[in-house]
Amino acid sequence: MTTGYISHPDFFQHEMGSYHPECPDRLSAIEDQMILSRIDDFVTRIDAPLATEDQIALVHDRQMIQFLKENSPTAGYFSIDGDTSMNPHSYQAALRAAGACLAAVDAVMQGQVNNVFCAVRPPGHHAEPSHAMGFCLFNNIAIAAKYALEHYGLKRVAMIDFDVHHGNGTEAAFRDDSRVLMCGFFQHPFYPYSGDASSASNMLNIPVPAYTKGLDIRQIVSDVWMPRLEAFAPECIFISAGFDAHREDELGQLGLVEADYAWMTKQILLLARKYSNNRIISSLEGGYHLSALGRSVVAHIKELAEI
C-alpha cells in the first residue's frame, strides 16, 4: 500500500491557551513516535494546502465562515464557547486542516496514493454546519466527503468515527443523505450529549457506557457496523480518527489500546480493498494523552501502509 501523510507547520501555530488539552504538542507526539517506530520512510509526505471559503461552504453556512473570519483576533484569543477559541493563527490553521482532507481526496481519487492520514489541528467532527464547537472550527472530514461526492461524482461514501465523543457535526452534515452511511461508537452519556436518539436511517452511531473495553468495541464493529457497510458497498471511506477512547486518555473513560485501533483499521482496510479501490481518508480528531496518542496513530498508520 502507498500511504500519504498530510500535515503542515501551520497546525502548530493554533493554540487555545497553555491549559488546553488540544495543544500543538499532540502533533509533536505523533511525529516523535513516527521517528521512533521508523515508519516515516514508508509514507508519502504531502503539505496541506489552504481550503478556499467556497470549499468550506460545501458544509458550512456562509454566515458562520464570515463570523469566524471577522473574529479572528490580531492578538490574544477570541472565545467561541467554554472550551473553543481562536488565536491569531487559528483561522488559517482551520482552512489548512480542511485543505489537508481535500488534498487527501484528490490524492486517492487520482491514484497518487491508496490511502491518507491527515495529521491536522484543529479537529473537526463537532463543528456543525452553522457553528463551531468542541475544539473544532470547520468539519474537515465532512467537507472532504462532500467534495468527493460533488467533485468526483461518487455515489456512496462511508464515514467511520471512532472518537470517544459523538461526531455530532458530521451527523448534522449528512443526516438523511442516502449517499452517506455514518458508523460510529461513542461514550454515553458524555459530551456533546447527542447521537443516542438519532432516527436517521443512514446513521449507525452506537452509544456505549463508560469503561467499555476494546473487545466489546470489536464486537460492535463485527456484528453491527460491518454488515451495514458491506451492504452499502462504499466507493470511498472517510475516518474521523479520534484516539481519546484509549484507556490512558483522561478526557474519556473507555478502554481501548493500540491493538484495538490497529484491528479496526484492518477491518476498514479489508472493506476498502473489496469495495473502494483501497481508498481511505483518515483525519485526526481527538486524543489527548500524548504518549497514547502517538502510539495509537502509529498503529493506525502501520495498518494503512501494511507494514
Phi, psi and omega in degrees: 000143171257119184246127175273152176228111186249126177205187181190147177302334179302331183292339177281343184278335177284126174206156186238025179115152185296338181280345197278133181290335179273083193238162178301333180299340178300316180288326176298320179297321178294312180300318180299316181291328176295321177292314182298324182273354176061038178256357184300326180288350184259004178239154177262113183278136180227133176282136180286128174277172173276130170290151173275160177294330175296322177291320176301324182289356171299332181240322190257148178298143177301324181296322178295315180301314181295322179300313180294320180297313183291334183259010173295119188283154173273342176203156178069215186227148169247122184274128176264314172210189187299338181230014182227127178211171178237141167255184184298343183257355190291319183297316178294321178299321180293319175299322182285328177296315175295321179298326177299315181289327175294317178297326177296318178299312179301318184296318181281324181289330180267005174077015178289324177218165176277319182211169187217141165248129180255111178269090191236159168211145355290159175291184189219340198288350174272343183290118180270166182306329185252353179199150174277152179188166170056048181076354190251140176257297175245151182273089189303312185287327177292320177299316180295318179295318178296322177299317179297320180292315187277316186279321183257358174069026177294150183257337182214123173231147177254140174247120178250128181231110178246025170292156179291340180256149175298135177277071185299324181292320178293319177299317180297325181289331189235006179306128178069014173272109187292347178280350188235132169244121178255127177238126179210165165229157181199151176292137181212136000283140185189159176308137005265024175058051181211175173092344184276348184233025181291134179257001182288132186290341181263011179247117180240066182260121190254112175286139178228149181285161174305147178075011171297135184259171185300322180297325178291322177294319178300323179295320177298315180300313183292316190268334186247305182295305194297320177300320179292318180294320177299317179293328182283327179053066185293147177272345175203148184238131179245135183240124164274098190267084173264137183244023180272004169274003177294144185294341179271354185273119185280351177280351175223176181230035174261173192238036179281157174229176184306320182298329178290319177295320178297317181297314178300318179299320179298319179295320178294321179297318178296321177297316180296323179297326185280321190240336195244016182053037178071008188281117177222131172242116180245134182230136182296131172245252183273185183128105193235351168274113196298315181294314180298322179298309181300315180296320183290319178297318178298318177300319178296312183291322178301320178290317178302320183271353182055054178236000000 
